[in-house]
Amino acid sequence: MNVHAGEFISIIGVSGSGKSTLFRLIAGLLEPISGEIRIHGKLATQSRLGKVAYMPQKDLLLPWRTVLDNCLLPLGA
C-alpha cells in the first residue's frame, strides 16, 4: 500500500481483519514478523516512533482531562 502526502485514506474491514494491527505496525507499536514498512522510501525501524500517529476508534481518553490535556499526555506535559 502506498499513501502519498496530502492523501486521505480509509481502511475498512470486519472485526478481526487486522486493521488495528496494521495501524500499530505503521506507528511502530509493533514490529512486523515478515515484510517491511517504508516511510519516504526508507526502511522504517524504531525511528518511526513519534513520527506516525493514529487515533483508535475506541475512546481511550482520560475523562477527567481536557481534550488538550489528553493530546499533550504523550509529550509528558
Sequence and secondary structure as in RCSB ss.txt:
>XXXX:A:sequence
MNVHAGEFISIIGVSGSGKSTLFRLIAGLLEPISGEIRIHGKLATQSRLGKVAYMPQKDLLLPWRTVLDNCLLPL
GA
>XXXX:A:secstr
    TT        TTSSHHHHHHHHHTSS  SSS  EETTEE  GGGBTTB    SS    TTS HHHHHHGGG
T 
